[in-house]
Amino acid sequence: MDFFLTEEQKMIRKMVRDFAEKEVAPTAAERDEQERFDRSIFDQMAELGLTGIPWPEKYGGIGSDYLSYVVAVEELSRVCASTGVTLSAHTSLAGWPIYKFGTEEQKQTYLRALAEGSKIGAYALTEPGSGSDAAAMKTTAQKDGEHYVLNGSKIFITNGGVADIYVVFAVTDSTLRHKGVTAFIVDADLPGFSVGKKEHKLGIRSSPTTEIIFENCRVPVANRLGQEGEGFSIAMMTLDGGRNGIAAQAVGIAQGALDASVAYAKQRKQFGKAIGSQQGISFKLADMATKIEASRLLTYQAAWKESEGLPYGKESAMSKLFAGDTAMDVTVEAVQVFGGYGYTKEYPVERYMRDAKITQIYEGTNEIQRIVIAKMLLAD
């Protein structure tokens, strides 16, 4: 087994880390406080090629792989989880299904725009009455000549309101339940498309999360993704890859919290010596580091399998589950290491803790991940 990154992957890590520390970190706390999305940061990521890491050059990407992509999400999330998930949703949830299931025309039109970063992507599956039970969605798409007419709404849309392209799932035949769901590529400037309520969240506050609404929104048949009835399987396969991105986000959050804790433990003195020399604190740091490394290995394994074209559904569920739980455990401990200061906004660990919670929820809750893993184990 080769546990070393390639030279290209090391270069991408260094490039993203430098960018994250110089351009993203300085305003992370301010953007979190103001719940402000900064399009200029996304534009800078596009200039660096980060918005098209895994996609072929013929579609505007840089022709790298999924492991390089999760490394980038990890490094961004180490300083700002909101920026990490912006890239994750854009790549894994919007770009991936178009790359895998789109026509050549759709790839040249939409994937290229996403890869080059001239447009931001989003994924619209969840509804008020269908979260974990995605097949219970109510948004409909009725065919009318050369168009489908969409009606309904979606909630909790990452990049909502700032995205230009949405991958949307709607019911084309309500009698077939999940087999009656179809996927569409929807331009945000279409008549009948609108952005609804913006959520005010516990964490990832500079990543906009909104409702989107369809009122007789006419989407060309040419924008259907795959065939009628294939939407649910497209959605589920997309989430497999999306979980790799969220696992990487969780690893980055946890690593950022550990970095801050180690630095603080070295300089904070109590009882005449640095608190890091106290066994109670040093053992916490050791446990945090061990969990992070295990999470990173699971995440990299899943991304490597995806890059190699191997089945990775179980591994992505495991990495998302373990890394999400690790991010929550590590950030809670980080606040404890800082003591009273950890509970204030003077230090970043309270933000890391708030950001960590969502990694146990989106892309399928960690309870759903356990169901996915158990089904695969029992099917063998």
LOKEVEX-779968 format. One record per residue: x negated, y, z negated of N, C-alpha, C in turn. Coordinates in pm, whole numbers, padded with zeros to 5 digits, always signed. Layout:
<patis>
XYZXYZXYZ ...
</patis>
This chain:
<patis>
-00084-00120+00000+00000+00000+00000-00087+00125+00000 -00049+00223+00077-00124+00349+00087-00043+00458+00016 -00092+00503-00098-00021+00604-00174-00069+00746-00144 -00153+00760-00041-00208+00891-00010-00131+00956+00104 -00110+01086+00092-00051+01162+00201-00151+01174+00314 -00100+01186+00436-00187+01209+00551-00242+01351+00544 -00341+01378+00625-00398+01513+00629-00292+01616+00669 -00206+01578+00763-00099+01670+00805-00005+01698+00689 +00032+01593+00615+00123+01611+00502+00059+01695+00392 -00071+01678+00370-00142+01760+00272-00144+01906+00315 -00161+01929+00444-00162+02066+00495-00025+02132+00477 +00080+02053+00505+00215+02107+00486+00240+02138+00339 +00198+02049+00250+00214+02075+00107+00144+02205+00067 +00021+02222+00110-00054+02343+00074+00011+02467+00132 +00052+02460+00257+00116+02574+00321+00242+02614+00246 +00327+02515+00214+00453+02544+00146+00427+02593+00003 +00330+02532-00066+00300+02577-00202+00252+02721-00202 +00165+02757-00109+00117+02894-00101+00232+02991-00073 +00316+02953+00022+00431+03037+00056+00524+03051-00063 +00553+02938-00130+00646+02939-00243+00595+03029-00355 +00468+03018-00386+00412+03096-00497+00400+03245-00465 +00370+03275-00337+00349+03415-00300+00478+03487-00262 +00569+03417-00193+00686+03483-00135+00818+03449-00203 +00826+03334-00266+00953+03289-00324+00958+03311-00475 +00852+03270-00545+00851+03276-00691+00870+03417-00748 +00808+03521-00690+00817+03653-00753+00959+03706-00771 +01052+03668-00684+01189+03720-00694+01289+03614-00739 +01242+03494-00777+01333+03383-00809+01427+03418-00925 +01372+03472-01034+01455+03505-01150+01554+03617-01117 +01508+03716-01043+01595+03829-01006+01709+03782-00916 +01677+03701-00817+01782+03651-00727+01880+03562-00802 +01830+03484-00896+01919+03402-00979+02014+03490-01060 +01959+03593-01123+02040+03682-01205+02147+03752-01122 +02110+03792-01001+02202+03867-00915+02288+03778-00826 +02264+03648-00831+02334+03552-00743+02320+03596-00597 +02197+03629-00559+02171+03691-00429+02092+03598-00337 +02150+03569-00222+02081+03494-00118+01997+03590-00035 +01872+03553-00013+01780+03640+00063+01750+03576+00198 +01815+03626+00301+01796+03570+00436+01652+03584+00484 +01583+03685+00435+01445+03705+00481+01354+03589+00439 +01384+03526+00326+01305+03409+00285+01327+03295+00382 +01452+03274+00421+01482+03170+00521+01411+03201+00652 +01415+03328+00692+01349+03367+00817+01198+03340+00812 +01138+03363+00696+00995+03334+00681+00969+03184+00689 +01060+03104+00632+01045+02959+00643+01054+02916+00789 +01140+02980+00864+01153+02949+01007+01023+02981+01081 +00963+03095+01048+00837+03132+01112+00726+03031+01085 +00730+02967+00967+00631+02867+00931+00663+02728+00988 +00781+02715+01049+00820+02587+01104+00889+02495+01006 +00921+02545+00886+00979+02460+00782+01123+02420+00813 +01192+02498+00895+01332+02468+00924+01348+02357+01027 +01235+02311+01082+01244+02203+01182+01139+02096+01160 +01102+02072+01035+00991+01979+01007+01009+01842+01072 +01123+01772+01054+01129+01634+01106+01176+01621+01250 +01211+01732+01313+01273+01720+01445+01170+01729+01556 +01192+01659+01667+01096+01661+01779+01077+01802+01836 +00963+01824+01894+00933+01955+01952+01029+01991+02064 +01080+01890+02135+01172+01920+02246+01305+01979+02197 +01330+01967+02065+01450+02028+02007+01415+02146+01916 +01293+02197+01929+01254+02314+01852+01187+02285+01720 +01165+02157+01688+01101+02122+01562+00950+02117+01574 +00886+02071+01466+00740+02061+01469+00694+01916+01484 +00789+01823+01495+00755+01685+01524+00686+01611+01412 +00716+01648+01287+00655+01578+01174+00751+01467+01127 +00759+01440+00997+00842+01328+00950+00920+01368+00826 +01001+01272+00776+01087+01301+00662+01009+01313+00532 +00895+01244+00522+00814+01258+00402+00758+01399+00392 +00712+01454+00504+00665+01593+00504+00777+01688+00464 +00897+01657+00511+01013+01741+00478+01044+01738+00329 +01045+01619+00266+01076+01615+00123+00964+01679+00041 +00840+01671+00088+00730+01740+00022+00758+01892+00023 +00807+01942+00135+00838+02085+00145+00950+02124+00049 +01057+02044+00043+01167+02073-00049+01119+02069-00193 +01034+01972-00225+00978+01962-00360+00900+02087-00397 +00813+02133-00308+00728+02248-00338+00810+02376-00352 +00911+02393-00269+00998+02510-00283+01074+02506-00415 +01125+02387-00450+01206+02373-00571+01123+02387-00697 +00993+02370-00687+00904+02385-00802+00907+02529-00855 +00940+02624-00766+00949+02763-00810+01090+02819-00799 +01172+02762-00709+01309+02812-00690+01395+02702-00631 +01477+02640-00714+01561+02530-00669+01664+02575-00566 +01705+02701-00574+01802+02753-00476+01744+02752-00335 +01618+02792-00323+01553+02792-00192+01534+02648-00144 +01500+02559-00237+01484+02418-00200+01610+02359-00143 +01725+02387-00205+01850+02327-00157+01900+02396-00030 +01862+02521-00010+01896+02587+00117+01835+02509+00233 +01706+02475+00219+01639+02399+00325+01693+02257+00333 +01723+02197+00219+01773+02059+00218+01907+02046+00289 +02002+02133+00256+02133+02128+00321+02122+02159+00470 +02039+02256+00502+02018+02295+00641+01964+02180+00725 +01868+02105+00668+01799+01999+00742+01872+01866+00734 +01893+01818+00611+01949+01684+00592+02097+01675+00627 +02172+01779+00592+02318+01770+00606+02370+01828+00737 +02306+01932+00788+02352+01991+00915+02272+01938+01033 +02139+01938+01021+02057+01896+01134+02060+01747+01160 +02054+01666+01055+02042+01521+01071+02157+01458+01151 +02284+01485+01118+02391+01421+01196+02394+01464+01343 +02351+01587+01369+02346+01631+01509+02234+01558+01581 +02121+01540+01515+02009+01468+01574+02045+01321+01600 +02115+01259+01507+02145+01116+01518+02265+01086+01606 +02363+01172+01607+02489+01140+01674+02529+01239+01783 +02454+01348+01796+02490+01449+01894+02455+01411+02036 +02525+01472+02131+02491+01458+02272+02365+01540+02299 +02305+01518+02413+02186+01595+02449+02219+01744+02453 +02335+01777+02505+02375+01918+02510+02390+01976+02370 +02451+01899+02280+02467+01945+02142+02332+01965+02073 +02239+01875+02101+02106+01888+02041+02034+02012+02092 +02042+02034+02222+01973+02150+02278+02037+02281+02232 +02168+02279+02211+02238+02401+02170+02229+02424+02020 +02262+02321+01942+02276+02340+01798+02155+02295+01717 +02101+02176+01747+01985+02131+01671+01866+02224+01695 +01849+02268+01817+01738+02359+01847+01751+02489+01766 +01870+02544+01761+01891+02668+01684+01861+02646+01536 +01899+02529+01484+01871+02498+01344+01721+02476+01322 +01659+02400+01411+01517+02369+01396+01431+02494+01404 +01465+02582+01497+01389+02706+01512+01421+02807+01403 +01532+02785+01332+01569+02873+01223+01639+03000+01266 +01683+03006+01391+01759+03124+01434+01900+03118+01375 +01943+02999+01335+02073+02982+01271+02058+02891+01149 +02146+02913+01051+02148+02832+00928+02262+02731+00939 +02238+02611+00887+02338+02507+00893+02399+02475+00758 +02519+02414+00763+02589+02370+00642+02671+02246+00674 +02721+02182+00570+02792+02054+00580+02920+02067+00500 +03033+02035+00563+03162+02058+00499+03242+01929+00490 +03235+01865+00374+03305+01739+00349+03403+01751+00233 +03359+01806+00121+03437+01806-00002+03558+01899+00005 +03669+01852-00055+03792+01930-00063+03840+01932-00208 +03935+02020-00240+03985+02026-00378+04034+01891-00431 +04093+01810-00343+04147+01681-00386+04063+01562-00344 +03948+01586-00285+03863+01473-00241+03717+01509-00262 +03665+01463-00375+03524+01481-00404+03453+01350-00380 +03442+01268-00485+03380+01136-00469+03462+01048-00374 +03595+01068-00372+03683+00994-00280+03699+01074-00152 +03594+01076-00071+03593+01162+00048+03700+01123+00149 +03741+00996+00150+03841+00951+00247+03979+01009+00220 +03996+01073+00106+04126+01132+00071+04140+01275+00123 +04051+01319+00211+04057+01457+00262+04189+01486+00333 +04226+01613+00331+04353+01657+00391+04335+01748+00512 +04216+01800+00535+04194+01885+00652+04221+01805+00778 +04298+01861+00869+04339+01789+00988+04279+01851+01115 +04269+01767+01217+04224+01811+01350+04316+01747+01453 +04400+01827+01513+04494+01776+01614+04445+01816+01752 +04440+01717+01840+04391+01744+01975+04496+01819+02056 +04449+01921+02126+04535+02003+02210+04458+02038+02336 +04471+01954+02437+04399+01975+02562+04250+01958+02542 +04174+02063+02573+04028+02059+02560+03980+02109+02425 +04070+02115+02329+04034+02161+02195+04094+02071+02087 +04038+02080+01969+04101+02027+01848+04139+02147+01763 +04258+02143+01703+04304+02251+01618+04287+02209+01472 +04196+02277+01401+04166+02241+01262+04245+02327+01165 +04301+02260+01063+04372+02328+00956+04336+02263+00823 +04309+02347+00724+04275+02295+00592+04163+02378+00530 +04103+02324+00425+03995+02396+00358+03896+02298+00298 +03774+02345+00279+03667+02270+00215+03611+02355+00101 +03558+02289-00001+03502+02362-00114+03359+02315-00144 +03292+02393-00229+03155+02362-00275+03058+02348-00158 +03068+02438-00061+02984+02430+00058+02853+02505+00036 +02742+02429+00026+02610+02489+00014+02576+02562+00144 +02524+02681+00131+02498+02773+00244+02628+02832+00299 +02738+02810+00228+02866+02866+00272+02861+03017+00281 +02916+03069+00387+02920+03214+00405+02798+03272+00471 +02683+03204+00461+02562+03252+00529+02527+03164+00647 +02586+03045+00653+02558+02952+00763+02626+02998+00892 +02563+02964+01002+02616+02994+01135+02679+02872+01199 +02636+02753+01155+02682+02627+01211+02723+02534+01097 +02844+02476+01108+02894+02385+01006+02926+02250+01069 +02881+02142+01004+02925+02008+01041+03045+01978+00953 +03161+01963+01016+03289+01956+00945+03357+01822+00971 +03423+01769+00867+03493+01643+00878+03642+01666+00856 +03723+01610+00947+03867+01631+00942+03940+01505+00987 +04065+01494+00948+04147+01377+00979+04213+01393+01115 +04185+01300+01206+04251+01300+01336+04364+01197+01343 +04364+01101+01250+04472+01002+01242+04491+00964+01096 +04595+01018+01033+04616+00999+00889+04658+00856+00854 +04698+00778+00953+04743+00640+00924+04625+00545+00903 +04505+00588+00940+04389+00499+00935+04296+00526+00817 +04334+00619+00729+04252+00657+00614+04110+00691+00660 +04005+00624+00607+03868+00666+00640+03835+00643+00787 +03904+00549+00852+03878+00525+00995+03946+00628+01085 +04018+00719+01024+04083+00825+01101+04016+00959+01085 +03893+00960+01032+03818+01084+01011+03721+01107+01128 +03713+01231+01174+03626+01266+01286+03538+01384+01247 +03418+01389+01303+03322+01495+01273+03319+01598+01386 +03294+01725+01349+03290+01833+01446+03175+01930+01412 +03123+01993+01515+03028+02103+01498+03107+02232+01517 +03110+02314+01413+03194+02434+01415+03108+02559+01403 +03124+02649+01499+03056+02779+01493+03131+02870+01397 +03057+02942+01314+03120+03026+01213+03196+03144+01272 +03170+03178+01399+03237+03293+01459+03365+03256+01533 +03409+03130+01522+03533+03091+01589+03654+03155+01523 +03753+03200+01601+03878+03250+01541+03944+03139+01459 +03996+03176+01345+04061+03078+01258+03969+03020+01152 +03839+03051+01162+03744+03009+01060+03719+03126+00966 +03725+03103+00837+03696+03210+00742+03632+03154+00616 +03567+03240+00543+03502+03204+00417+03590+03248+00303 +03616+03157+00210+03701+03187+00097+03621+03220-00027 +03666+03168-00139+03608+03198-00270+03461+03160-00279 +03382+03249-00336+03243+03217-00369+03237+03172-00513 +03172+03060-00538+03162+03006-00672+03055+03079-00753 +03083+03101-00881+02985+03157-00974+02939+03041-01062 +02813+03003-01046+02768+02873-01093+02673+02881-01212 +02659+02766-01279+02564+02752-01388+02421+02768-01340 +02389+02702-01229+02253+02705-01175+02252+02726-01025 +02136+02709-00963+02112+02738-00821+02196+02858-00774 +02183+02965-00849+02274+03078-00832+02242+03164-00710 +02119+03156-00658+02090+03234-00536+02113+03151-00410 +02167+03032-00427+02216+02952-00315+02368+02967-00311 +02423+03032-00208+02568+03054-00205+02648+02926-00189 +02752+02913-00267+02843+02798-00262+02984+02852-00248 +03050+02820-00139+03181+02882-00112+03284+02781-00063 +03404+02830-00058+03514+02763+00012+03509+02808+00158 +03547+02719+00250+03570+02762+00388+03710+02717+00429 +03771+02797+00514+03913+02779+00546+03931+02771+00698 +04018+02680+00741+04053+02665+00882+04203+02692+00899 +04234+02792+00981+04374+02825+01009+04392+02826+01160 +04440+02714+01212+04455+02698+01357+04324+02732+01429 +04217+02680+01376+04083+02703+01432+04061+02607+01549 +04045+02662+01668+04034+02581+01789+03886+02550+01818 +03854+02423+01806+03717+02375+01827+03712+02296+01958 +03624+02329+02049+03618+02257+02177+03593+02108+02157 +03653+02027+02243+03629+01883+02240+03480+01854+02254 +03410+01939+02329+03266+01921+02348+03188+01932+02217 +03253+01985+02113+03187+01999+01983+03221+01884+01888 +03294+01787+01937+03315+01668+01853+03183+01594+01840 +03153+01551+01719+03028+01480+01692+03057+01331+01683 +03008+01255+01781+03044+01113+01788+03184+01097+01843 +03240+00979+01824+03374+00950+01875+03479+00973+01767 +03605+00983+01809+03713+00992+01710+03708+00870+01618 +03725+00895+01490+03726+00787+01393+03591+00749+01337 +03484+00807+01391+03349+00776+01342+03301+00871+01233 +03384+00969+01200+03340+01075+01110+03301+01028+00971 +03377+00934+00915+03347+00892+00779+03212+00821+00772 +03186+00734+00870+03056+00665+00869+02942+00764+00893 +02965+00865+00977+02864+00969+00997+02839+01044+00868 +02946+01076+00796+02932+01148+00670+02852+01068+00568 +02883+00938+00556+02814+00856+00456+02668+00835+00492 +02638+00814+00620+02498+00797+00659+02420+00927+00641 +02486+01039+00665+02421+01168+00644+02385+01186+00498 +02473+01144+00408+02447+01159+00265+02329+01075+00219 +02304+00962+00285+02186+00882+00249+02059+00965+00262 +02045+01032+00376+01928+01118+00395+01933+01241+00309 +02053+01294+00286+02068+01411+00201+02020+01384+00059 +02039+01260+00014+01995+01225-00121+01843+01232-00134 +01772+01204-00026+01627+01219-00030+01589+01365-00056 +01661+01457+00007+01634+01598-00014+01665+01642-00156 +01776+01592-00212+01813+01629-00349+01718+01566-00450 +01674+01443-00423+01574+01381-00510+01447+01466-00512 +01406+01514-00394+01287+01599-00387+01309+01730-00461 +01429+01785-00450+01460+01906-00525+01448+01880-00675 +01500+01766-00722+01494+01731-00863+01350+01714-00910 +01267+01649-00828+01126+01633-00862+01059+01770-00874 +01089+01859-00780+01029+01992-00784+01070+02070-00907 +01199+02065-00942+01246+02134-01063+01172+02082-01186 +01166+01949-01198+01101+01888-01313+00953+01925-01319 +00886+01923-01202+00745+01957-01199+00722+02102-01240 +00808+02190-01193+00796+02330-01233+00811+02349-01383 +00906+02275-01442+00927+02283-01586+00808+02226-01663 +00751+02117-01613+00633+02060-01678+00514+02155-01668 +00491+02213-01550+00380+02307-01532+00390+02421-01633 +00511+02475-01648+00531+02587-01741+00508+02540-01885 +00552+02419-01916+00538+02366-02052+00392+02341-02089 +00316+02285-01995+00175+02259-02020+00100+02391-02044 +00126+02489-01958+00060+02619-01974+00094+02683-02109 +00220+02675-02146+00264+02733-02273+00205+02658-02392 +00200+02524-02382+00147+02443-02492-00001+02468-02516 -00070+02513-02413-00213+02542-02428-00238+02676-02498 -00148+02772-02476-00174+02906-02529-00094+02942-02654 +00016+02873-02678+00099+02902-02795+00038+02835-02919 +00013+02914-03024-00050+02861-03145+00048+02862-03262 +00049+02752-03334+00123+02738-03458+00038+02655-03553 +00045+02688-03681-00034+02617-03782-00184+02619-03747 -00226+02729-03684-00367+02748-03660-00424+02683-03537 -00341+02620-03454-00393+02558-03332-00286+02552-03224 -00332+02529-03100-00238+02525-02986-00137+02413-03009 -00012+02440-02977+00092+02340-03002+00072+02214-02917 -00001+02226-02805-00027+02108-02723-00112+02004-02794 -00186+02047-02897-00267+01951-02972-00187+01881-03081 -00065+01924-03101+00024+01857-03196+00085+01735-03127 +00083+01622-03196+00129+01499-03133+00275+01508-03088 +00356+01577-03165+00498+01588-03130+00518+01652-02993 +00433+01751-02960+00443+01818-02830+00368+01740-02723 +00250+01690-02754+00171+01620-02652+00242+01495-02602 +00313+01426-02691+00387+01307-02648+00503+01345-02556 +00566+01457-02584+00673+01505-02495+00617+01528-02354 +00504+01596-02348+00444+01626-02218+00406+01498-02143 +00353+01400-02217+00315+01273-02154+00437+01202-02096 +00545+01199-02171+00668+01133-02124+00726+01207-02003 +00723+01340-02008+00774+01420-01897+00696+01390-01770 +00563+01390-01781+00478+01366-01664+00499+01227-01606 +00517+01128-01693+00536+00990-01647+00666+00975-01570 +00772+01033-01623+00903+01026-01554+00897+01097-01419 +00828+01210-01414+00818+01284-01288+00744+01203-01184 +00634+01142-01224+00555+01064-01128+00635+00945-01075 +00711+00880-01162+00795+00769-01118+00902+00818-01020 +00960+00933-01050+01061+00992-00961+01001+01027-00826 +00882+01083-00829+00816+01122-00704+00788+00998-00617 +00741+00893-00677+00711+00771-00601+00838+00712-00540 +00947+00710-00615+01074+00662-00560+01118+00749-00443 +01105+00880-00459+01148+00974-00355+01063+00960-00230 +00933+00952-00246+00844+00938-00131+00866+00804-00061 +00894+00699-00139+00920+00569-00078+01043+00575+00013 +01150+00636-00036+01273+00646+00043+01249+00728+00169 +01176+00840+00155+01148+00926+00271+01056+00855+00370 +00960+00780+00319+00870+00705+00408+00949+00601+00486 +01040+00532+00420+01122+00432+00490+01206+00497+00598 +01262+00613+00567+01341+00683+00668+01253+00722+00786 +01132+00768+00758+01039+00806+00865+01002+00688+00953 +00992+00571+00892+00953+00449+00965+01071+00380+01033 +01190+00434+01019+01307+00373+01080+01356+00250+01007 +01320+00235+00880+01361+00120+00801+01486+00154+00720 +01564+00053+00679+01680+00081+00593+01635+00149+00464 +01706+00252+00423+01663+00327+00305+01779+00369+00216 +01900+00319+00241+02017+00360+00165+02005+00332+00016 +01961+00212-00019+01945+00178-00160+01837+00263-00224 +01725+00279-00154+01613+00356-00208+01651+00503-00227 +01728+00559-00134+01767+00700-00149+01863+00717-00266 +01951+00619-00288+02041+00625-00403+01962+00614-00533 +01864+00524-00535+01781+00508-00655+01699+00633-00684 +01640+00691-00580+01555+00809-00602+01638+00927-00648 +01755+00946-00589+01841+01056-00629+01889+01036-00773 +01928+00916-00807+01974+00884-00942+01865+00910-01045 +01749+00850-01023+01642+00857-01121+01581+00997-01130 +01562+01060-01014+01503+01193-01014+01599+01296-01074 +01729+01281-01048+01826+01373-01107+01830+01362-01258 +01832+01238-01309+01830+01219-01454+01698+01270-01513 +01589+01248-01441+01459+01295-01488+01454+01447-01496 +01505+01513-01394+01506+01660-01394+01580+01714-01515 +01694+01651-01547+01771+01697-01663+01694+01671-01793 +01640+01550-01808+01565+01515-01929+01443+01606-01948 +01368+01625-01840+01244+01702-01849+01270+01849-01880 +01372+01906-01818+01398+02048-01840+01452+02074-01980 +01531+01982-02033+01578+01996-02172+01458+01992-02267 +01367+01900-02242+01247+01891-02324+01159+02015-02307 +01155+02071-02186+01076+02191-02163+01127+02307-02248 +01258+02323-02254+01315+02427-02340+01275+02402-02486 +01275+02276-02526+01237+02243-02663+01090+02276-02690 +01003+02251-02593+00862+02284-02609+00845+02434-02633 +00922+02514-02563+00913+02659-02577+00982+02709-02704 +01064+02623-02766+01135+02665-02887+01232+02778-02857 +01238+02877-02945+01332+02988-02927+01308+03064-02798 +01182+03077-02757+01153+03148-02633+01211+03074-02512 +01221+02942-02521+01276+02865-02411+01422+02894-02386 +01489+02948-02487+01631+02978-02476+01656+03118-02423 +01549+03189-02395+01560+03325-02342+01521+03328-02195 +01555+03437-02130+01521+03453-01988+01383+03513-01968 +01309+03528-02077+01172+03575-02066+01085+03471-01997 +01123+03344-02009+01049+03233-01950+01142+03157-01855 +01086+03084-01756+01170+03024-01652+01237+02892-01689 +01203+02835-01806+01252+02698-01831+01403+02691-01849 +01466+02800-01899+01612+02795-01910+01675+02790-01770 +01613+02856-01673+01663+02850-01535+01643+02710-01477 +01526+02651-01505+01504+02514-01457+01610+02419-01515 +01644+02437-01641+01743+02349-01703+01880+02367-01639 +01918+02492-01613+02046+02516-01547+02048+02460-01405 +01936+02477-01335+01928+02427-01198+01930+02274-01192 +01873+02210-01294+01860+02064-01290+01994+01992-01290 +02092+02047-01358+02218+01974-01378+02284+01935-01247 +02280+02022-01149+02350+01994-01023+02291+01874-00950 +02165+01841-00975+02105+01728-00905+02165+01594-00949 +02238+01595-01060+02310+01475-01103+02451+01469-01045 +02489+01574-00971+02628+01586-00926+02643+01581-00774 +02571+01672-00702+02601+01675-00558+02527+01567-00479 +02566+01553-00354+02525+01440-00268+02569+01306-00328 +02679+01309-00401+02729+01191-00472+02678+01195-00615 +02771+01194-00710+02731+01197-00851+02642+01077-00884 +02572+01085-00994+02486+00972-01031+02566+00848-01067 +02693+00867-01103+02780+00750-01121+02806+00681-00987 +02826+00761-00883+02845+00706-00749+02718+00635-00702 +02602+00691-00735+02476+00625-00695+02466+00487-00758 +02510+00474-00880+02506+00343-00946+02600+00244-00875 +02714+00293-00830+02806+00208-00754+02741+00162-00624 +02676+00258-00554+02609+00226-00427+02500+00121-00448 +02418+00143-00549+02307+00050-00575+02360-00088-00611 +02459-00091-00701+02514-00220-00745+02577-00297-00629 +02649-00228-00541+02710-00294-00425+02604-00359-00337 +02495-00287-00317+02388-00342-00232+02321-00461-00298 +02305-00455-00429+02246-00569-00499+02336-00692-00492 +02464-00672-00511+02560-00783-00517+02591-00837-00377 +02562-00757-00273+02589-00804-00137+02481-00896-00087 +02366-00898-00151+02255-00983-00106+02286-01132-00126 
</patis>
